[in-house]
Amino acid sequence: MDEKKRGARDKLAEYAHIAWSGWMLYLFKKSTRNEDGTITIPVWAVERWERQAGTAFHRLPETEKESDYHEADMILGLIETSDAEKAH
């Protein structure tokens, strides 16, 4: 793998980790930590996230598409940065 591709891969992998860790922190914040160390996700969250996970993107309400658009914009920004670096 060439150096530029490795750099782009590292940036995308770092972003993937940031997105995942942000989601996990959000999930834990919305959940209840039990005395035995387990986590209980509230029923409203389970119902919402199961519904969203089982719904194709184009069928989601516009308000629920916003976070996916945000993620896409972040990835596009990384790609554009990588493309600009390749041009120089």
PDB file as gemmi writes it, atoms N, CA and C in Angstrom:
CRYST1    1.000    1.000    1.000  90.00  90.00  90.00 P 1                      
ATOM      1  N   MET A   1       0.852  -1.177   0.000  1.00  0.00           N  
ATOM      2  CA  MET A   1       0.000   0.000   0.000  1.00  0.00           C  
ATOM      3  C   MET A   1       0.897   1.239   0.000  1.00  0.00           C  
ATOM      4  N   ASP A   2       0.615   2.176  -0.929  1.00  0.00           N  
ATOM      5  CA  ASP A   2       1.456   3.370  -0.990  1.00  0.00           C  
ATOM      6  C   ASP A   2       1.150   4.307   0.176  1.00  0.00           C  
ATOM      7  N   GLU A   3       2.040   5.251   0.377  1.00  0.00           N  
ATOM      8  CA  GLU A   3       1.970   6.158   1.532  1.00  0.00           C  
ATOM      9  C   GLU A   3       0.694   7.001   1.546  1.00  0.00           C  
ATOM     10  N   LYS A   4       0.281   7.523   0.391  1.00  0.00           N  
ATOM     11  CA  LYS A   4      -0.931   8.359   0.339  1.00  0.00           C  
ATOM     12  C   LYS A   4      -2.173   7.538   0.662  1.00  0.00           C  
ATOM     13  N   LYS A   5      -2.225   6.327   0.123  1.00  0.00           N  
ATOM     14  CA  LYS A   5      -3.376   5.463   0.407  1.00  0.00           C  
ATOM     15  C   LYS A   5      -3.394   5.083   1.883  1.00  0.00           C  
ATOM     16  N   ARG A   6      -2.226   4.810   2.445  1.00  0.00           N  
ATOM     17  CA  ARG A   6      -2.133   4.474   3.872  1.00  0.00           C  
ATOM     18  C   ARG A   6      -2.597   5.647   4.721  1.00  0.00           C  
ATOM     19  N   GLY A   7      -2.213   6.869   4.317  1.00  0.00           N  
ATOM     20  CA  GLY A   7      -2.635   8.059   5.060  1.00  0.00           C  
ATOM     21  C   GLY A   7      -4.145   8.244   5.023  1.00  0.00           C  
ATOM     22  N   ALA A   8      -4.738   8.062   3.833  1.00  0.00           N  
ATOM     23  CA  ALA A   8      -6.196   8.177   3.703  1.00  0.00           C  
ATOM     24  C   ALA A   8      -6.880   7.091   4.520  1.00  0.00           C  
ATOM     25  N   ARG A   9      -6.334   5.887   4.460  1.00  0.00           N  
ATOM     26  CA  ARG A   9      -6.906   4.773   5.225  1.00  0.00           C  
ATOM     27  C   ARG A   9      -6.856   5.072   6.719  1.00  0.00           C  
ATOM     28  N   ASP A  10      -5.738   5.595   7.193  1.00  0.00           N  
ATOM     29  CA  ASP A  10      -5.606   5.940   8.609  1.00  0.00           C  
ATOM     30  C   ASP A  10      -6.626   7.005   9.016  1.00  0.00           C  
ATOM     31  N   LYS A  11      -6.817   8.018   8.166  1.00  0.00           N  
ATOM     32  CA  LYS A  11      -7.792   9.073   8.486  1.00  0.00           C  
ATOM     33  C   LYS A  11      -9.208   8.512   8.546  1.00  0.00           C  
ATOM     34  N   LEU A  12      -9.555   7.648   7.596  1.00  0.00           N  
ATOM     35  CA  LEU A  12     -10.894   7.051   7.607  1.00  0.00           C  
ATOM     36  C   LEU A  12     -11.077   6.123   8.800  1.00  0.00           C  
ATOM     37  N   ALA A  13     -10.048   5.360   9.130  1.00  0.00           N  
ATOM     38  CA  ALA A  13     -10.132   4.462  10.288  1.00  0.00           C  
ATOM     39  C   ALA A  13     -10.252   5.266  11.580  1.00  0.00           C  
ATOM     40  N   GLU A  14      -9.510   6.362  11.672  1.00  0.00           N  
ATOM     41  CA  GLU A  14      -9.623   7.222  12.856  1.00  0.00           C  
ATOM     42  C   GLU A  14     -11.034   7.786  12.967  1.00  0.00           C  
ATOM     43  N   TYR A  15     -11.587   8.239  11.828  1.00  0.00           N  
ATOM     44  CA  TYR A  15     -12.955   8.740  11.845  1.00  0.00           C  
ATOM     45  C   TYR A  15     -13.938   7.646  12.268  1.00  0.00           C  
ATOM     46  N   ALA A  16     -13.770   6.434  11.734  1.00  0.00           N  
ATOM     47  CA  ALA A  16     -14.658   5.325  12.097  1.00  0.00           C  
ATOM     48  C   ALA A  16     -14.617   5.093  13.605  1.00  0.00           C  
ATOM     49  N   HIS A  17     -13.428   5.168  14.190  1.00  0.00           N  
ATOM     50  CA  HIS A  17     -13.306   4.973  15.638  1.00  0.00           C  
ATOM     51  C   HIS A  17     -13.981   6.107  16.412  1.00  0.00           C  
ATOM     52  N   ILE A  18     -13.784   7.333  15.951  1.00  0.00           N  
ATOM     53  CA  ILE A  18     -14.416   8.484  16.620  1.00  0.00           C  
ATOM     54  C   ILE A  18     -15.935   8.368  16.546  1.00  0.00           C  
ATOM     55  N   ALA A  19     -16.462   7.996  15.382  1.00  0.00           N  
ATOM     56  CA  ALA A  19     -17.916   7.848  15.225  1.00  0.00           C  
ATOM     57  C   ALA A  19     -18.440   6.743  16.133  1.00  0.00           C  
ATOM     58  N   TRP A  20     -17.746   5.612  16.151  1.00  0.00           N  
ATOM     59  CA  TRP A  20     -18.171   4.484  16.990  1.00  0.00           C  
ATOM     60  C   TRP A  20     -18.099   4.851  18.471  1.00  0.00           C  
ATOM     61  N   SER A  21     -16.982   5.435  18.897  1.00  0.00           N  
ATOM     62  CA  SER A  21     -16.851   5.755  20.326  1.00  0.00           C  
ATOM     63  C   SER A  21     -17.865   6.818  20.739  1.00  0.00           C  
ATOM     64  N   GLY A  22     -18.161   7.759  19.849  1.00  0.00           N  
ATOM     65  CA  GLY A  22     -19.189   8.758  20.154  1.00  0.00           C  
ATOM     66  C   GLY A  22     -20.547   8.113  20.336  1.00  0.00           C  
ATOM     67  N   TRP A  23     -20.862   7.162  19.459  1.00  0.00           N  
ATOM     68  CA  TRP A  23     -22.128   6.441  19.573  1.00  0.00           C  
ATOM     69  C   TRP A  23     -22.189   5.661  20.889  1.00  0.00           C  
ATOM     70  N   MET A  24     -21.111   4.979  21.236  1.00  0.00           N  
ATOM     71  CA  MET A  24     -21.115   4.191  22.469  1.00  0.00           C  
ATOM     72  C   MET A  24     -21.290   5.083  23.694  1.00  0.00           C  
ATOM     73  N   LEU A  25     -20.613   6.223  23.719  1.00  0.00           N  
ATOM     74  CA  LEU A  25     -20.776   7.144  24.847  1.00  0.00           C  
ATOM     75  C   LEU A  25     -22.208   7.645  24.940  1.00  0.00           C  
ATOM     76  N   TYR A  26     -22.818   7.938  23.786  1.00  0.00           N  
ATOM     77  CA  TYR A  26     -24.216   8.368  23.753  1.00  0.00           C  
ATOM     78  C   TYR A  26     -25.123   7.251  24.277  1.00  0.00           C  
ATOM     79  N   LEU A  27     -24.899   6.033  23.818  1.00  0.00           N  
ATOM     80  CA  LEU A  27     -25.689   4.883  24.251  1.00  0.00           C  
ATOM     81  C   LEU A  27     -25.599   4.710  25.768  1.00  0.00           C  
ATOM     82  N   PHE A  28     -24.389   4.763  26.312  1.00  0.00           N  
ATOM     83  CA  PHE A  28     -24.220   4.598  27.756  1.00  0.00           C  
ATOM     84  C   PHE A  28     -24.865   5.738  28.529  1.00  0.00           C  
ATOM     85  N   LYS A  29     -24.807   6.956  27.983  1.00  0.00           N  
ATOM     86  CA  LYS A  29     -25.423   8.115  28.645  1.00  0.00           C  
ATOM     87  C   LYS A  29     -26.943   7.962  28.728  1.00  0.00           C  
ATOM     88  N   LYS A  30     -27.552   7.365  27.715  1.00  0.00           N  
ATOM     89  CA  LYS A  30     -28.998   7.181  27.670  1.00  0.00           C  
ATOM     90  C   LYS A  30     -29.460   5.942  28.443  1.00  0.00           C  
ATOM     91  N   SER A  31     -28.526   5.097  28.831  1.00  0.00           N  
ATOM     92  CA  SER A  31     -28.846   3.821  29.483  1.00  0.00           C  
ATOM     93  C   SER A  31     -28.607   3.899  30.988  1.00  0.00           C  
ATOM     94  N   THR A  32     -28.968   2.831  31.664  1.00  0.00           N  
ATOM     95  CA  THR A  32     -28.776   2.738  33.115  1.00  0.00           C  
ATOM     96  C   THR A  32     -27.687   1.717  33.407  1.00  0.00           C  
ATOM     97  N   ARG A  33     -26.697   2.143  34.196  1.00  0.00           N  
ATOM     98  CA  ARG A  33     -25.645   1.217  34.610  1.00  0.00           C  
ATOM     99  C   ARG A  33     -26.126   0.507  35.872  1.00  0.00           C  
ATOM    100  N   ASN A  34     -26.153  -0.809  35.809  1.00  0.00           N  
ATOM    101  CA  ASN A  34     -26.627  -1.614  36.928  1.00  0.00           C  
ATOM    102  C   ASN A  34     -25.497  -1.887  37.918  1.00  0.00           C  
ATOM    103  N   GLU A  35     -25.862  -2.275  39.125  1.00  0.00           N  
ATOM    104  CA  GLU A  35     -24.865  -2.530  40.177  1.00  0.00           C  
ATOM    105  C   GLU A  35     -23.858  -3.595  39.779  1.00  0.00           C  
ATOM    106  N   ASP A  36     -24.283  -4.568  38.958  1.00  0.00           N  
ATOM    107  CA  ASP A  36     -23.370  -5.645  38.558  1.00  0.00           C  
ATOM    108  C   ASP A  36     -22.497  -5.264  37.353  1.00  0.00           C  
ATOM    109  N   GLY A  37     -22.584  -4.001  36.906  1.00  0.00           N  
ATOM    110  CA  GLY A  37     -21.757  -3.529  35.804  1.00  0.00           C  
ATOM    111  C   GLY A  37     -22.406  -3.646  34.433  1.00  0.00           C  
ATOM    112  N   THR A  38     -23.541  -4.313  34.348  1.00  0.00           N  
ATOM    113  CA  THR A  38     -24.236  -4.396  33.072  1.00  0.00           C  
ATOM    114  C   THR A  38     -24.949  -3.082  32.788  1.00  0.00           C  
ATOM    115  N   ILE A  39     -25.403  -2.935  31.566  1.00  0.00           N  
ATOM    116  CA  ILE A  39     -26.108  -1.736  31.135  1.00  0.00           C  
ATOM    117  C   ILE A  39     -27.507  -2.132  30.687  1.00  0.00           C  
ATOM    118  N   THR A  40     -28.499  -1.364  31.084  1.00  0.00           N  
ATOM    119  CA  THR A  40     -29.869  -1.570  30.622  1.00  0.00           C  
ATOM    120  C   THR A  40     -30.247  -0.408  29.712  1.00  0.00           C  
ATOM    121  N   ILE A  41     -30.600  -0.746  28.476  1.00  0.00           N  
ATOM    122  CA  ILE A  41     -31.026   0.269  27.514  1.00  0.00           C  
ATOM    123  C   ILE A  41     -32.525   0.482  27.707  1.00  0.00           C  
ATOM    124  N   PRO A  42     -32.970   1.732  27.832  1.00  0.00           N  
ATOM    125  CA  PRO A  42     -34.399   1.969  28.050  1.00  0.00           C  
ATOM    126  C   PRO A  42     -35.230   1.518  26.850  1.00  0.00           C  
ATOM    127  N   VAL A  43     -36.465   1.122  27.136  1.00  0.00           N  
ATOM    128  CA  VAL A  43     -37.337   0.572  26.101  1.00  0.00           C  
ATOM    129  C   VAL A  43     -37.560   1.559  24.956  1.00  0.00           C  
ATOM    130  N   TRP A  44     -37.692   2.863  25.245  1.00  0.00           N  
ATOM    131  CA  TRP A  44     -37.905   3.834  24.175  1.00  0.00           C  
ATOM    132  C   TRP A  44     -36.748   3.803  23.182  1.00  0.00           C  
ATOM    133  N   ALA A  45     -35.520   3.635  23.713  1.00  0.00           N  
ATOM    134  CA  ALA A  45     -34.337   3.624  22.851  1.00  0.00           C  
ATOM    135  C   ALA A  45     -34.271   2.337  22.023  1.00  0.00           C  
ATOM    136  N   VAL A  46     -34.558   1.214  22.664  1.00  0.00           N  
ATOM    137  CA  VAL A  46     -34.560  -0.058  21.941  1.00  0.00           C  
ATOM    138  C   VAL A  46     -35.570  -0.006  20.797  1.00  0.00           C  
ATOM    139  N   GLU A  47     -36.766   0.460  21.102  1.00  0.00           N  
ATOM    140  CA  GLU A  47     -37.812   0.525  20.069  1.00  0.00           C  
ATOM    141  C   GLU A  47     -37.404   1.461  18.929  1.00  0.00           C  
ATOM    142  N   ARG A  48     -36.871   2.612  19.263  1.00  0.00           N  
ATOM    143  CA  ARG A  48     -36.471   3.574  18.220  1.00  0.00           C  
ATOM    144  C   ARG A  48     -35.325   3.041  17.375  1.00  0.00           C  
ATOM    145  N   TRP A  49     -34.276   2.534  18.028  1.00  0.00           N  
ATOM    146  CA  TRP A  49     -33.087   2.106  17.292  1.00  0.00           C  
ATOM    147  C   TRP A  49     -33.335   0.828  16.503  1.00  0.00           C  
ATOM    148  N   GLU A  50     -34.184  -0.054  17.024  1.00  0.00           N  
ATOM    149  CA  GLU A  50     -34.554  -1.236  16.231  1.00  0.00           C  
ATOM    150  C   GLU A  50     -35.341  -0.826  14.989  1.00  0.00           C  
ATOM    151  N   ARG A  51     -36.263   0.107  15.164  1.00  0.00           N  
ATOM    152  CA  ARG A  51     -37.041   0.584  14.024  1.00  0.00           C  
ATOM    153  C   ARG A  51     -36.129   1.237  12.996  1.00  0.00           C  
ATOM    154  N   GLN A  52     -35.232   2.105  13.461  1.00  0.00           N  
ATOM    155  CA  GLN A  52     -34.332   2.784  12.538  1.00  0.00           C  
ATOM    156  C   GLN A  52     -33.403   1.794  11.825  1.00  0.00           C  
ATOM    157  N   ALA A  53     -32.883   0.827  12.571  1.00  0.00           N  
ATOM    158  CA  ALA A  53     -31.973  -0.153  11.979  1.00  0.00           C  
ATOM    159  C   ALA A  53     -32.678  -1.010  10.933  1.00  0.00           C  
ATOM    160  N   GLY A  54     -33.968  -1.234  11.107  1.00  0.00           N  
ATOM    161  CA  GLY A  54     -34.731  -2.047  10.175  1.00  0.00           C  
ATOM    162  C   GLY A  54     -35.392  -1.258   9.055  1.00  0.00           C  
ATOM    163  N   THR A  55     -35.091   0.031   8.971  1.00  0.00           N  
ATOM    164  CA  THR A  55     -35.701   0.900   7.963  1.00  0.00           C  
ATOM    165  C   THR A  55     -34.640   1.334   6.962  1.00  0.00           C  
ATOM    166  N   ALA A  56     -34.934   1.184   5.680  1.00  0.00           N  
ATOM    167  CA  ALA A  56     -34.024   1.672   4.648  1.00  0.00           C  
ATOM    168  C   ALA A  56     -33.889   3.184   4.783  1.00  0.00           C  
ATOM    169  N   PHE A  57     -32.718   3.705   4.477  1.00  0.00           N  
ATOM    170  CA  PHE A  57     -32.453   5.136   4.630  1.00  0.00           C  
ATOM    171  C   PHE A  57     -33.516   5.985   3.942  1.00  0.00           C  
ATOM    172  N   HIS A  58     -33.866   5.661   2.709  1.00  0.00           N  
ATOM    173  CA  HIS A  58     -34.812   6.498   1.959  1.00  0.00           C  
ATOM    174  C   HIS A  58     -36.210   6.515   2.569  1.00  0.00           C  
ATOM    175  N   ARG A  59     -36.499   5.595   3.499  1.00  0.00           N  
ATOM    176  CA  ARG A  59     -37.805   5.558   4.158  1.00  0.00           C  
ATOM    177  C   ARG A  59     -37.800   6.255   5.524  1.00  0.00           C  
ATOM    178  N   LEU A  60     -36.645   6.669   5.993  1.00  0.00           N  
ATOM    179  CA  LEU A  60     -36.575   7.374   7.277  1.00  0.00           C  
ATOM    180  C   LEU A  60     -37.184   8.770   7.149  1.00  0.00           C  
ATOM    181  N   PRO A  61     -37.773   9.275   8.238  1.00  0.00           N  
ATOM    182  CA  PRO A  61     -38.227  10.667   8.221  1.00  0.00           C  
ATOM    183  C   PRO A  61     -37.010  11.589   8.049  1.00  0.00           C  
ATOM    184  N   GLU A  62     -37.222  12.737   7.445  1.00  0.00           N  
ATOM    185  CA  GLU A  62     -36.119  13.673   7.197  1.00  0.00           C  
ATOM    186  C   GLU A  62     -35.348  14.001   8.478  1.00  0.00           C  
ATOM    187  N   THR A  63     -36.054  14.148   9.583  1.00  0.00           N  
ATOM    188  CA  THR A  63     -35.385  14.490  10.843  1.00  0.00           C  
ATOM    189  C   THR A  63     -34.424  13.389  11.281  1.00  0.00           C  
ATOM    190  N   GLU A  64     -34.736  12.145  10.949  1.00  0.00           N  
ATOM    191  CA  GLU A  64     -33.867  11.034  11.340  1.00  0.00           C  
ATOM    192  C   GLU A  64     -32.732  10.817  10.339  1.00  0.00           C  
ATOM    193  N   LYS A  65     -32.841  11.379   9.163  1.00  0.00           N  
ATOM    194  CA  LYS A  65     -31.765  11.281   8.174  1.00  0.00           C  
ATOM    195  C   LYS A  65     -30.612  12.229   8.510  1.00  0.00           C  
ATOM    196  N   GLU A  66     -30.895  13.252   9.297  1.00  0.00           N  
ATOM    197  CA  GLU A  66     -29.904  14.297   9.549  1.00  0.00           C  
ATOM    198  C   GLU A  66     -28.592  13.755  10.113  1.00  0.00           C  
ATOM    199  N   SER A  67     -28.651  12.834  11.074  1.00  0.00           N  
ATOM    200  CA  SER A  67     -27.397  12.321  11.642  1.00  0.00           C  
ATOM    201  C   SER A  67     -26.619  11.518  10.602  1.00  0.00           C  
ATOM    202  N   ASP A  68     -27.323  10.819   9.702  1.00  0.00           N  
ATOM    203  CA  ASP A  68     -26.640  10.082   8.638  1.00  0.00           C  
ATOM    204  C   ASP A  68     -26.007  11.046   7.637  1.00  0.00           C  
ATOM    205  N   TYR A  69     -26.705  12.144   7.331  1.00  0.00           N  
ATOM    206  CA  TYR A  69     -26.124  13.159   6.463  1.00  0.00           C  
ATOM    207  C   TYR A  69     -24.876  13.773   7.095  1.00  0.00           C  
ATOM    208  N   HIS A  70     -24.934  13.983   8.397  1.00  0.00           N  
ATOM    209  CA  HIS A  70     -23.766  14.523   9.113  1.00  0.00           C  
ATOM    210  C   HIS A  70     -22.578  13.571   8.965  1.00  0.00           C  
ATOM    211  N   GLU A  71     -22.819  12.282   9.162  1.00  0.00           N  
ATOM    212  CA  GLU A  71     -21.748  11.291   9.011  1.00  0.00           C  
ATOM    213  C   GLU A  71     -21.207  11.299   7.581  1.00  0.00           C  
ATOM    214  N   ALA A  72     -22.097  11.354   6.598  1.00  0.00           N  
ATOM    215  CA  ALA A  72     -21.675  11.375   5.194  1.00  0.00           C  
ATOM    216  C   ALA A  72     -20.830  12.620   4.907  1.00  0.00           C  
ATOM    217  N   ASP A  73     -21.238  13.769   5.450  1.00  0.00           N  
ATOM    218  CA  ASP A  73     -20.473  14.999   5.251  1.00  0.00           C  
ATOM    219  C   ASP A  73     -19.072  14.890   5.849  1.00  0.00           C  
ATOM    220  N   MET A  74     -18.969  14.255   6.990  1.00  0.00           N  
ATOM    221  CA  MET A  74     -17.660  14.060   7.619  1.00  0.00           C  
ATOM    222  C   MET A  74     -16.770  13.198   6.724  1.00  0.00           C  
ATOM    223  N   ILE A  75     -17.313  12.116   6.198  1.00  0.00           N  
ATOM    224  CA  ILE A  75     -16.546  11.225   5.329  1.00  0.00           C  
ATOM    225  C   ILE A  75     -16.157  11.937   4.036  1.00  0.00           C  
ATOM    226  N   LEU A  76     -17.104  12.685   3.450  1.00  0.00           N  
ATOM    227  CA  LEU A  76     -16.789  13.444   2.236  1.00  0.00           C  
ATOM    228  C   LEU A  76     -15.662  14.441   2.485  1.00  0.00           C  
ATOM    229  N   GLY A  77     -15.679  15.069   3.631  1.00  0.00           N  
ATOM    230  CA  GLY A  77     -14.600  16.001   3.978  1.00  0.00           C  
ATOM    231  C   GLY A  77     -13.253  15.311   4.017  1.00  0.00           C  
ATOM    232  N   LEU A  78     -13.205  14.105   4.564  1.00  0.00           N  
ATOM    233  CA  LEU A  78     -11.957  13.349   4.591  1.00  0.00           C  
ATOM    234  C   LEU A  78     -11.512  12.971   3.186  1.00  0.00           C  
ATOM    235  N   ILE A  79     -12.451  12.567   2.348  1.00  0.00           N  
ATOM    236  CA  ILE A  79     -12.125  12.198   0.966  1.00  0.00           C  
ATOM    237  C   ILE A  79     -11.626  13.420   0.199  1.00  0.00           C  
ATOM    238  N   GLU A  80     -12.309  14.545   0.354  1.00  0.00           N  
ATOM    239  CA  GLU A  80     -11.887  15.768  -0.335  1.00  0.00           C  
ATOM    240  C   GLU A  80     -10.495  16.198   0.107  1.00  0.00           C  
ATOM    241  N   THR A  81     -10.202  16.078   1.391  1.00  0.00           N  
ATOM    242  CA  THR A  81      -8.874  16.403   1.899  1.00  0.00           C  
ATOM    243  C   THR A  81      -7.834  15.480   1.279  1.00  0.00           C  
ATOM    244  N   SER A  82      -8.166  14.200   1.212  1.00  0.00           N  
ATOM    245  CA  SER A  82      -7.262  13.217   0.613  1.00  0.00           C  
ATOM    246  C   SER A  82      -7.030  13.513  -0.864  1.00  0.00           C  
ATOM    247  N   ASP A  83      -8.103  13.851  -1.586  1.00  0.00           N  
ATOM    248  CA  ASP A  83      -7.976  14.187  -3.008  1.00  0.00           C  
ATOM    249  C   ASP A  83      -7.116  15.430  -3.207  1.00  0.00           C  
ATOM    250  N   ALA A  84      -7.305  16.430  -2.352  1.00  0.00           N  
ATOM    251  CA  ALA A  84      -6.517  17.668  -2.454  1.00  0.00           C  
ATOM    252  C   ALA A  84      -5.043  17.380  -2.186  1.00  0.00           C  
ATOM    253  N   GLU A  85      -4.757  16.494  -1.235  1.00  0.00           N  
ATOM    254  CA  GLU A  85      -3.379  16.127  -0.930  1.00  0.00           C  
ATOM    255  C   GLU A  85      -2.749  15.385  -2.102  1.00  0.00           C  
ATOM    256  N   LYS A  86      -3.543  14.541  -2.779  1.00  0.00           N  
ATOM    257  CA  LYS A  86      -3.030  13.813  -3.944  1.00  0.00           C  
ATOM    258  C   LYS A  86      -2.676  14.755  -5.084  1.00  0.00           C  
ATOM    259  N   ALA A  87      -3.426  15.851  -5.213  1.00  0.00           N  
ATOM    260  CA  ALA A  87      -3.209  16.805  -6.302  1.00  0.00           C  
ATOM    261  C   ALA A  87      -1.914  17.591  -6.123  1.00  0.00           C  
ATOM    262  N   HIS A  88      -1.412  17.641  -4.917  1.00  0.00           N  
ATOM    263  CA  HIS A  88      -0.189  18.435  -4.664  1.00  0.00           C  
ATOM    264  C   HIS A  88       1.016  17.584  -4.689  1.00  0.00           C  
TER     265      HIS A  88                                                      
END                                                                             
